[in-house]
Amino acid sequence: MSASLTDPEILYAQKIYYFFFLLTLTSLTTAFVMLVFSFYYGLFTMAFGIGISYILMLLKRNFHPPEKVITAKRMAHTISQNTSPSAIACFAIQLYYYFQESNQAIDLLEKFLPSNDPLIYATLGDILLKEGKTKQALYILRGNPYALIDPLLLATQARVLKQIGRVSEAAKLFERSIHIATQNGFPKIENNWLTQKILTMSHLAGIHHSLADCYFRLENFSDAKKHYHAGNRLLIDISLWRNCPSVHNHSTKIHKKTY
């Protein structure tokens, strides 16, 4: 497994909090300038600080995690006191992305499959997909009683179907996932409401972008553009925005494949 493997949604949340940290520094600096110099200098400082903070957030590509020993102790302490689905899922995600222990992460999640919790199933399905075990992922995801009514499970199934080339089926599940998530939201992952909100918007943006990819491959370019834009509107970080690829280039690739 690559050492650079990261969860894009967690990375996005880290970038947003980094931006908030820089904005806090900007606010303190602005207040100081207003008190010492003038109100207008303070406004200039604030505008300049916000701009620089945003640019620094865009340029930030990774964050240095704490020492593995410290993280392991925190994980062990948390899991000893909290065995909720969200805690188990977070534990498995850290095992997979940070410690790069895919087998341990999979084994942990499999132990909690009898709970039928969508978050456990979706996390396991996502890890299996990244490990290239698409058939196993799809089998497990479809075995959950909430497979067709939970937005997280629908989106994860759709990603698996998209990966194995069943694009039309994937598009339908992505559409259904967006519809249900818009009405009922996603399962709660974080107790912190702000982090939950950031992760929800990031995940929904990812679903819109994945659906757009499906429509593009199905040559439904108008819907592809619509969902690329819908996903972009949910993301503060414009470096993560996506646009519809050139239709001309797509047609050229298809034309070449016919020879």
C-alpha positions, -999 to 999 in steps of 0.1 A, spaced: 0 0 0 12 35 -8 26 55 20 8 85 6 -26 70 8 -50 94 24 -88 98 28 -98 127 7 -127 137 30 -105 137 61 -79 158 41 -105 182 31 -117 186 68 -81 192 78 -77 219 51 -108 237 63 -97 237 99 -63 249 88 -80 278 70 -100 286 101 -68 286 121 -53 311 97 -84 332 98 -81 333 136 -46 347 133 -58 372 107 -86 383 131 -61 389 160 -37 407 137 -66 429 123 -77 438 158 -42 448 168 -37 469 137 -71 487 143 -62 495 179 -26 506 172 -30 523 138 -64 529 122 -97 513 112 -88 514 75 -54 498 80 -72 471 99 -96 465 70 -67 463 46 -50 438 69 -81 417 72 -86 416 34 -50 407 28 -50 381 56 -81 364 43 -66 362 8 -33 348 20 -51 323 43 -71 310 14 -41 307 -9 -22 288 18 -51 265 23 -52 258 -15 -15 250 -15 -16 227 15 -15 191 3 -8 171 34 -6 173 72 20 158 95 2 133 117 12 128 154 36 100 163 21 66 157 27 56 193 6 85 205 -21 78 180 -22 41 189 -26 50 226 -54 74 218 -71 48 196 -68 21 223 -82 44 249 -111 56 227 -121 21 216 -120 8 252 -146 33 262 -166 36 230 -176 8 207 -202 28 187 -203 23 149 -187 57 144 -158 49 168 -152 15 152 -153 30 117 -129 58 127 -106 32 143 -106 11 111 -100 42 89 -69 51 110 -57 15 108 -60 16 70 -48 50 61 -24 59 88 -10 26 100 -15 9 66 -28 -22 83 -55 -32 57 -60 -68 71 -65 -55 106 -89 -29 95 -109 -54 75 -109 -79 103 -121 -53 128 -150 -42 106 -160 -78 98 -164 -85 135 -191 -58 137 -210 -68 106 -238 -85 127 -248 -50 139 -260 -42 103 -248 -6 109 -245 12 75 -214 31 85 -196 -2 93 -206 -17 60 -198 14 40 -164 17 56 -156 -20 49 -169 -17 14 -147 13 7 -116 -4 20 -123 -35 1 -128 -14 -31 -94 3 -26 -78 -31 -21 -93 -42 -54 -117 -67 -39 -147 -55 -58 -168 -87 -58 -164 -91 -20 -172 -54 -15 -204 -56 -35 -215 -89 -19 -211 -74 16 -227 -41 8 -258 -58 -8 -261 -80 22 -270 -51 44 -308 -47 50 -305 -10 44 -286 -14 12 -312 4 -9 -323 31 15 -291 43 32 -273 70 12 -238 60 23 -244 23 13 -259 34 -20 -230 56 -28 -204 29 -19 -222 3 -40 -223 28 -68 -185 34 -66 -179 -4 -68 -202 -7 -98 -185 23 -115 -151 6 -109 -162 -26 -126 -177 -8 -155 -214 -11 -147 -217 27 -152 -254 29 -159 -263 10 -127 -238 31 -107 -254 63 -120 -289 52 -108 -275 44 -73 -256 77 -71 -288 96 -80 -307 77 -54 -280 84 -28 -281 121 -35 -319 122 -33 -320 104 1 -290 123 15 -307 156 6 -338 146 25 -324 127 55 -286 133 56 -258 109 61 -251 87 92 -235 106 120 -197 101 119 -185 129 143 -199 143 175 -185 177 165 -213 193 145 -189 214 124 -167 184 115 -198 164 107 -210 192 84 -177 195 66 -175 157 61 -211 156 49 -206 183 23 -173 168 12 -189 134 8 -219 148 -11 -196 167 -34 -177 135 -41 -209 117 -50 -219 145 -74 -185 143 -91 -187 105 -93 -222 107 -108 -209 133 -133 -181 109 -143 -208 83 -149 -229 106 -171 -198 117 -190 -189 80 -198 -225 75 -208 -222 106 -231 -249 125 -212 -228 156 -212 -255 181 -200 -261 161 -168 -224 155 -164 -218 193 -163 -247 198 -140 -233 174 -114 -197 186 -117 -210 221 -109 -232 208 -81 -203 191 -65 -181 222 -69 -207 244 -51 -203 223 -20 -165 227 -17 -148 258 -4 -115 247 -17 -115 254 -55 -84 232 -60 -108 203 -55 -133 216 -81 -138 195 -112 -150 204 -147 -164 184 -175 -136 171 -197 -135 182 -233 -162 164 -253 -140 166 -284 -112 147 -266 -137 121 -253 -150 116 -289 -115 113 -302 -106 86 -277 -137 66 -286 -129 70 -323 -94 56 -318 -107 26 -298 -128 15 -329 -96 8 -349 
